[in-house]
Amino acid sequence: MMSSLTLPQPEAPTVSHSSSKSSLSEPPPLLERLVSHFLVAKRALASTGQVWRANEIVTTARASIEANAVFRAKNTFLRQSLHQQLDALRAVQYGIEQVGQDAQSDLKTTVAAVDAAHARLQGTLANLRETVVAPSLQPQEAPPKTLHSFVDEAPISDLSNAIRQNIDNYKDASATLSDTLDSFATSLDSIEEHLQSPSLMNGHAHVHEMEKDPDSLMPHLYRSLETHATEMAESLQSLVKHYDLCVTALKHTEGGGEAARQAAEAQNKRIRTEAEDGQVFAAVSVGSLHIDAPPSPMTDEERQEMMQVLDSDAAEVDDVVSEIGEHSAAMEQKLGQITHHVESLETEHASLRQGLKLMASIAAETPGYVTASGEFLAQWDEEKSSIREKMDELDGLSEFYEGFLRAYDGLILEVARRKKVREKMLRIAREAESKIQKLYQDDVEEREAFRADQGEYLPSDIWPGLVSAPARLEIRAVDDDEGSIPELSKDTIELAMRRTRGSL
């Protein structure tokens, strides 16, 4: 900081004799030095514009800090709101996906049950195809048949086709739900992408970086600007004091005003010439030297002290001007930081508001997605119920044809049983017939012996039946079912017996 000199206050509007005599005896080199100091001091006052600019920067920074607080609060609220709403919509998306996954899992279980029922029926039909009807059970001219020859497969085919149609209906509904989910996921992904967009990420990252560096925080930057502005004002004040001291010295120097005017004109002429070459400098005015008020009286000692101060301060003018320039540049740089930060927040805020509009649009579509999942679930329940009904019919057909196979084996065993009973009855009849024939022969012989011994003594009309032959008895079938019981091979009967035991 330049030193300052306290000048005596004027006591009268006249100049003292000693002061005038001192002015007339001033050597020219001193005048040249004073003029040089004056011109430099006058040019240094151009820093006033930088000080005014510093005031503008502080005012602008204060408004930016207020905007920073507003935008940060709004952006934080909007970002949290968007993330919360996105989480809620993701939960809805998960619920809809879960509906589809549960239905798919349910379908796999149902299809597995249908496959098991179908496999059971096909296994039963295969057994019917492998079971040849005993030829003796069929008319002689009939072609060979299996038990499957008596099966009508049309109902089975109809059931299978109906189940396939139910599954196709589910697939169509599932594809529709998948398209709905894809649309929903795409909408939510667009929100995710928007939240990860450069306009949001850059602003958020910039705020984060500033928070990591305490020197970059807005309050610190603002305090730094105030410090720079204060130091610039103090430096300008010292330059003004130095200029005033130069004016005072010139007023106490003979010919000072004229010498300063001529030097200023020469310098201004040079400035105009340099301006034509593209350089810009401030013109110098010496109007302050032509004030009518005479200078205050000053002793030689005071004058000498004043010149020492001027020489000392003049050596520091360029440094002070340079410091003001450095302060001004630093303030511009810090203002740029603040402005860039606030602009980033503004950009982030605009992008967040755009994201909020996009979120509102998606939220309005969400009930439609939920309704679509409900419709899909209702259709799947309907198709599943229909599949289970048809699966029960398949199980019923399996049980019926398994009963058919068991009944055929029972028929074989029944035929064998009847054949065995008939043979036993015939055997017993033959035995009875042989015994009756023997009794008949014995009766004839006994009658002949009785007539031989007693017949000549008995009159013939004593009993008409005395000479009658014995009654003849005959055993015969009342109903001839000889052709109704077929002859079955031993292998056929044994196979039926094995299958019957295996089913028990």
C-alpha positions in Angstrom: 0.0 0.0 0.0 1.3 3.4 -1.0 2.2 5.9 1.8 0.2 9.0 2.3 1.0 12.6 3.3 -1.1 14.8 5.5 -1.1 18.3 3.9 -1.8 21.5 5.9 -5.2 23.1 5.5 -5.2 26.5 3.8 -5.4 29.5 6.1 -5.9 32.3 3.5 -6.6 32.7 -0.2 -3.1 34.2 -0.7 0.2 32.5 -1.3 3.1 33.2 1.1 6.3 34.9 -0.1 8.5 32.0 1.0 6.3 29.6 -1.0 6.4 31.7 -4.1 10.2 32.1 -3.9 10.6 28.4 -3.5 8.5 27.7 -6.6 10.5 30.1 -8.7 13.7 28.4 -7.8 12.5 24.8 -8.6 14.9 23.1 -11.0 13.4 21.7 -14.2 14.2 18.0 -13.5 11.9 18.1 -10.5 9.1 19.5 -12.7 9.6 16.8 -15.3 9.4 14.2 -12.5 6.2 15.7 -11.1 4.6 15.8 -14.6 5.6 12.1 -15.1 4.2 11.2 -11.7 0.9 13.1 -12.5 0.4 11.4 -15.9 1.0 7.9 -14.5 -1.3 8.6 -11.6 -4.0 10.0 -14.0 -3.8 6.9 -16.1 -3.9 4.7 -13.0 -7.3 6.1 -12.2 -8.6 4.2 -15.2 -8.8 1.3 -12.7 -12.0 2.9 -11.4 -13.8 1.0 -14.2 -12.5 -2.3 -12.8 -13.7 -1.3 -9.3 -17.1 -0.5 -10.7 -17.0 -3.9 -12.5 -16.1 -5.5 -9.2 -19.2 -4.1 -7.6 -21.3 -5.4 -10.4 -19.7 -8.8 -10.0 -20.5 -8.9 -6.3 -24.1 -7.9 -7.0 -24.4 -10.5 -9.7 -22.8 -13.2 -7.5 -25.2 -12.4 -4.7 -28.2 -12.9 -7.1 -26.6 -16.1 -8.4 -26.1 -17.5 -4.9 -29.8 -16.8 -4.2 -30.7 -18.6 -7.5 -28.3 -21.4 -6.5 -30.2 -22.0 -3.2 -33.5 -22.0 -5.0 -32.5 -24.3 -7.9 -30.7 -26.7 -5.6 -33.8 -27.1 -3.4 -36.0 -27.5 -6.4 -33.7 -29.9 -8.2 -33.2 -32.1 -5.1 -37.0 -32.3 -4.6 -37.6 -33.1 -8.3 -34.9 -35.7 -8.5 -36.1 -37.4 -5.3 -39.7 -37.3 -6.6 -38.7 -38.8 -9.9 -36.7 -41.6 -8.3 -39.5 -42.4 -5.9 -42.1 -42.4 -8.7 -39.8 -44.5 -10.9 -39.4 -47.0 -8.0 -43.2 -47.2 -7.6 -43.7 -47.7 -11.3 -40.9 -50.3 -11.3 -42.8 -52.1 -8.6 -45.9 -52.1 -10.8 -43.8 -53.4 -13.7 -42.5 -56.2 -11.5 -46.0 -57.1 -10.4 -47.2 -57.4 -14.0 -44.1 -59.4 -14.9 -44.8 -61.7 -11.9 -48.4 -62.2 -13.2 -46.9 -63.4 -16.5 -44.3 -65.6 -14.8 -46.8 -67.2 -12.4 -49.1 -67.9 -15.4 -46.2 -69.4 -17.3 -45.2 -71.6 -14.3 -48.9 -72.6 -13.9 -49.0 -73.5 -17.6 -46.0 -75.7 -17.3 -47.6 -77.5 -14.4 -50.9 -77.9 -16.3 -49.2 -79.0 -19.5 -47.2 -81.6 -17.6 -50.4 -82.9 -16.1 -52.0 -83.0 -19.6 -49.0 -84.8 -21.0 -49.2 -87.3 -18.2 -53.0 -87.9 -18.8 -52.3 -88.1 -22.6 -49.4 -90.5 -22.1 -51.6 -92.7 -19.8 -54.3 -92.8 -22.5 -51.9 -93.5 -25.3 -50.4 -96.3 -23.2 -53.8 -97.8 -22.7 -54.5 -97.5 -26.4 -51.2 -99.2 -27.2 -52.2 -102.1 -25.0 -55.5 -102.3 -26.8 -53.6 -102.3 -30.2 -51.3 -105.1 -28.9 -54.2 -107.2 -27.6 -55.5 -109.4 -30.4 -59.1 -110.6 -30.1 -59.2 -114.4 -29.9 -60.3 -115.6 -33.4 -62.6 -118.1 -31.8 -64.6 -115.2 -30.4 -65.3 -113.8 -33.8 -67.3 -115.1 -36.8 -65.2 -117.5 -39.0 -65.1 -115.1 -42.0 -64.3 -112.0 -39.9 -60.8 -110.5 -40.4 -58.4 -110.5 -37.4 -59.1 -107.7 -34.9 -57.5 -106.1 -31.8 -59.3 -104.5 -29.0 -58.3 -101.1 -30.5 -60.6 -102.0 -33.5 -63.5 -101.3 -31.2 -62.2 -97.8 -30.1 -63.6 -94.6 -31.6 -60.6 -92.2 -31.6 -62.6 -89.2 -32.8 -63.4 -88.0 -29.2 -59.7 -88.4 -28.3 -58.7 -86.3 -31.3 -61.3 -83.7 -30.5 -60.0 -83.4 -26.9 -56.4 -83.1 -28.0 -57.3 -80.4 -30.6 -59.3 -78.5 -28.0 -56.5 -78.5 -25.5 -54.0 -77.3 -28.2 -56.5 -74.5 -28.9 -56.6 -73.5 -25.2 -52.8 -73.4 -25.1 -52.7 -71.4 -28.4 -55.2 -68.9 -26.8 -52.9 -68.6 -23.8 -49.9 -68.0 -26.0 -51.7 -65.2 -27.8 -52.7 -63.6 -24.5 -49.2 -64.0 -23.2 -47.8 -62.4 -26.4 -50.2 -59.5 -25.9 -49.1 -59.1 -22.3 -45.4 -59.3 -23.3 -46.0 -56.5 -25.8 -47.6 -54.5 -23.0 -44.7 -55.1 -20.7 -42.2 -54.2 -23.4 -44.0 -50.9 -23.9 -44.1 -50.3 -20.2 -40.4 -51.2 -19.8 -39.5 -49.0 -22.7 -41.3 -46.0 -21.1 -39.6 -46.6 -17.8 -36.2 -47.0 -19.5 -36.7 -43.7 -21.2 -37.1 -42.2 -17.7 -33.9 -43.9 -16.6 -32.1 -42.7 -19.7 -33.4 -39.2 -19.0 -32.1 -39.3 -15.5 -28.8 -40.4 -16.8 -28.7 -37.8 -19.6 -25.7 -35.5 -19.8 -27.8 -32.5 -19.0 -28.7 -34.0 -15.6 -25.5 -36.0 -14.9 -23.2 -33.1 -15.7 -25.1 -30.7 -13.5 -25.3 -33.2 -10.7 -21.6 -34.1 -11.1 -20.7 -30.4 -11.1 -22.5 -29.9 -7.8 -20.9 -33.0 -6.4 -17.5 -31.8 -7.4 -18.0 -28.4 -5.8 -19.2 -30.0 -2.6 -16.0 -32.1 -2.5 -13.8 -29.0 -2.8 -14.5 -26.5 0.1 -12.8 -23.8 -1.8 -15.3 -24.2 -4.6 -18.4 -23.9 -2.4 -20.6 -20.9 -3.3 -20.3 -19.1 0.1 -16.6 -19.4 0.0 -16.5 -18.0 -3.6 -18.8 -15.1 -2.6 -16.6 -14.2 0.4 -13.6 -14.4 -1.8 -15.3 -12.0 -4.2 -16.1 -9.6 -1.4 -12.4 -9.7 -0.2 -11.2 -9.0 -3.7 -13.6 -6.1 -4.1 -12.6 -4.6 -0.8 -8.9 -4.8 -1.6 -9.6 -3.3 -5.0 -11.5 -0.4 -3.5 -8.7 0.2 -1.0 -6.1 0.1 -3.8 -8.1 2.6 -5.8 -8.4 4.9 -2.8 -4.6 4.9 -2.5 -4.3 5.7 -6.2 -6.8 8.6 -5.8 -4.8 9.9 -2.8 -1.6 9.7 -4.8 -3.2 11.5 -7.7 -4.4 14.3 -5.4 -0.9 14.6 -4.0 0.4 14.9 -7.5 -2.0 17.7 -8.2 -1.1 19.4 -5.0 2.6 19.2 -5.9 2.1 20.6 -9.4 0.1 23.5 -8.0 3.0 24.3 -5.7 5.4 24.2 -8.6 5.9 27.1 -11.0 4.7 26.2 -14.5 3.4 22.9 -13.2 -0.1 23.3 -14.8 1.2 24.3 -18.2 3.9 21.6 -18.2 1.2 19.0 -17.3 -1.1 20.3 -20.0 1.6 20.1 -22.7 2.6 16.6 -21.6 -1.0 15.5 -21.6 -1.6 16.8 -25.1 1.6 15.1 -26.4 0.5 11.9 -24.7 -3.0 12.1 -26.1 -1.7 12.7 -29.6 0.5 9.6 -29.2 -2.6 7.7 -27.9 -4.6 8.7 -31.0 -1.8 7.6 -33.3 -1.6 4.2 -31.5 -5.4 3.9 -31.6 -5.2 4.1 -35.4 -2.9 1.0 -35.1 -5.6 -0.8 -33.2 -4.4 -0.1 -29.6 -6.8 1.6 -27.1 -5.6 3.9 -24.3 -7.5 6.3 -22.0 -6.9 10.0 -22.7 -5.4 12.2 -20.0 -7.1 15.4 -18.7 -5.5 18.2 -16.7 -8.6 20.1 -15.8 -8.1 19.7 -12.1 -4.9 21.8 -12.3 -6.8 24.9 -13.4 -8.9 25.3 -10.3 -9.1 29.0 -9.4 -8.5 28.3 -5.7 -4.8 29.0 -4.9 -2.7 26.3 -3.2 -2.3 26.3 0.6 1.0 27.7 1.9 3.7 25.0 2.4 7.1 25.2 4.0 10.2 23.8 2.4 10.3 21.0 4.9 6.7 20.1 4.1 7.4 20.3 0.4 10.5 18.1 0.7 8.5 15.5 2.7 5.7 15.6 0.1 8.2 14.9 -2.7 9.7 12.0 -0.9 6.2 10.5 -0.5 5.4 11.2 -4.2 8.6 9.5 -5.3 8.0 6.5 -3.0 4.3 6.1 -4.0 5.1 6.6 -7.7 7.3 3.6 -7.6 4.3 1.5 -6.4 1.6 2.8 -8.8 2.2 0.1 -11.5 2.2 -2.6 -8.9 -1.1 -1.3 -7.4 -2.7 -1.1 -10.9 -1.4 -4.6 -11.6 -2.8 -5.9 -8.3 -6.2 -4.3 -9.2 -6.1 -6.0 -12.5 -5.2 -9.3 -10.9 -8.1 -8.9 -8.4 -10.4 -8.1 -11.3 -9.2 -11.2 -13.3 -9.7 -13.4 -10.2 -13.2 -12.0 -9.7 -14.1 -12.6 -13.3 -12.8 -16.2 -13.0 -14.8 -16.8 -9.8 -17.9 -15.2 -11.2 -17.5 -17.5 -14.2 -17.4 -20.5 -11.8 -20.6 -19.3 -10.0 -22.4 -18.5 -13.3 -21.4 -21.8 -14.8 -22.6 -23.6 -11.7 -26.0 -21.8 -11.7 -26.4 -22.3 -15.4 -25.7 -26.1 -14.8 -28.4 -26.0 -12.1 -30.8 -24.2 -14.5 -30.2 -26.8 -17.2 -30.6 -29.6 -14.7 -33.9 -28.0 -13.5 -35.2 -27.7 -17.0 -34.3 -31.3 -17.7 -35.9 -32.5 -14.4 -39.1 -30.7 -15.3 -39.1 -32.4 -18.7 -38.6 -35.7 -16.9 -41.5 -34.9 -14.6 -43.7 -34.3 -17.7 -42.5 -37.6 -19.1 -43.2 -39.3 -15.8 -46.7 -37.9 -15.7 -47.4 -39.2 -19.2 -46.2 -42.7 -18.2 -48.2 -42.6 -14.9 -51.3 -41.8 -16.9 -50.7 -45.0 -19.0 -50.0 -47.2 -16.1 -53.7 -48.1 -15.2 -54.0 -49.4 -18.8 -51.0 -51.7 -18.2 -52.5 -53.0 -14.9 -55.9 -53.6 -16.6 -54.1 -55.5 -19.4 -52.5 -57.8 -16.8 -55.9 -58.4 -15.1 -57.5 -59.3 -18.5 -54.6 -61.7 -19.2 -55.0 -63.3 -15.8 -58.8 -63.7 -16.3 -58.3 -65.3 -19.7 -55.6 -67.6 -18.4 -57.9 -68.8 -15.6 -60.6 -69.5 -18.2 -58.3 -71.4 -20.4 -56.8 -73.3 -17.5 -60.3 -74.3 -16.3 -61.1 -75.5 -19.8 -57.9 -77.5 -20.0 -58.5 -79.2 -16.7 -62.0 -80.2 -17.8 -60.7 -81.8 -20.9 -57.9 -83.4 -18.9 -60.5 -85.0 -16.7 -62.2 -86.3 -19.8 -58.9 -87.8 -21.0 -58.5 -89.5 -17.6 -62.1 -90.7 -17.9 -61.3 -92.2 -21.4 -58.2 -93.8 -19.9 -60.2 -95.4 -17.1 -62.8 -96.5 -19.6 -60.4 -98.2 -22.0 -58.4 -99.7 -19.1 -61.7 -101.1 -17.9 -62.3 -102.4 -21.4 -59.0 -104.2 -21.4 -59.7 -105.7 -17.9 -63.2 -106.7 -19.1 -61.7 -108.5 -22.1 -59.4 -110.5 -19.9 -62.4 -111.2 -17.7 -64.3 -112.4 -20.8 -61.5 -114.8 -21.7 -61.5 -116.2 -18.2 -65.3 -116.3 -18.2 -65.2 -118.3 -21.4 -62.6 -120.7 -20.0 -64.7 -121.1 -16.8 -67.9 -121.9 -18.8 -66.0 -124.4 -20.9 -64.7 -126.1 -17.8 -68.2 -126.2 -16.2 -69.7 -127.6 -19.4 -67.1 -130.3 -19.6 -67.7 -131.3 -16.0 -71.4 -131.4 -16.6 -70.9 -133.7 -19.6 -68.6 -135.9 -17.7 -71.1 -136.3 -14.9 -73.9 -137.0 -17.4 -71.8 -139.7 -19.1 -71.1 -141.3 -15.7 -74.8 -141.2 -14.8 -75.8 -142.6 -18.2 -73.4 -145.5 -17.8 -74.8 -146.3 -14.3 -78.4 -146.2 -15.5 -77.6 -148.5 -18.4 -76.0 -151.0 -16.0 -79.1 -150.8 -13.7 -81.2 -151.4 -16.7 -79.3 -154.6 -17.8 -79.4 -155.8 -14.2 -83.1 -155.2 -14.0 -83.7 -157.1 -17.3 -81.7 -160.1 -16.0 -83.5 -160.1 -12.7 -86.9 -160.0 -14.4 -86.0 -162.9 -16.7 -84.8 -164.9 -13.7 -88.0 -164.2 -11.8 -90.2 -165.3 -14.7 -88.1 -168.5 -15.1 -88.5 -169.4 -11.5 -92.1 -168.3 -10.8 -93.7 -167.5 -14.0 -95.3 -171.0 -14.7 -97.2 -170.7 -11.5 -98.6 -167.3 -12.0 -101.5 -166.5 -14.4 -100.6 -163.9 -17.0 -103.4 -161.6 -16.2 -102.7 -161.4 -12.6 -100.6 -158.2 -13.3 -100.3 -156.7 -16.7 -96.8 -155.4 -15.9 -95.5 -158.9 -15.0 -94.1 -159.4 -18.4 -93.3 -155.7 -19.2 -89.7 -154.6 -20.0 -87.9 -152.2 -17.7 -88.3 -148.5 -18.3 -85.5 -146.9 -20.2 -84.0 -143.5 -19.1 -82.1 -141.1 -21.3 -79.9 -138.1 -20.3 -79.8 -135.3 -22.9 -79.1 -131.5 -23.0 -82.2 -129.4 -22.8 -80.5 -126.4 -24.5 -77.7 -127.2 -27.0 -75.0 -124.5 -26.5 -72.2 -126.5 -27.9 -71.4 -123.9 -30.5 -71.8 -120.9 -28.1 -68.6 -121.6 -26.0 -65.5 -121.1 -28.2 -62.3 -123.0 -27.9 -59.5 -120.8 -26.5 -55.9 -121.6 -26.6 -54.0 -122.2 -23.4 -51.7 -119.2 -24.1 -54.6 -116.8 -24.5 -56.1 -117.9 -21.2 -52.7 -117.7 -19.4 -52.0 -114.2 -20.8 -55.4 -113.0 -19.5 -54.7 -114.5 -16.1 -51.3 -112.7 -15.9 -52.8 -109.4 -16.9 -55.6 -109.8 -14.3 -53.2 -110.6 -11.5 -51.0 -107.7 -12.5 -53.9 -105.2 -12.2 -54.9 -106.4 -8.7 
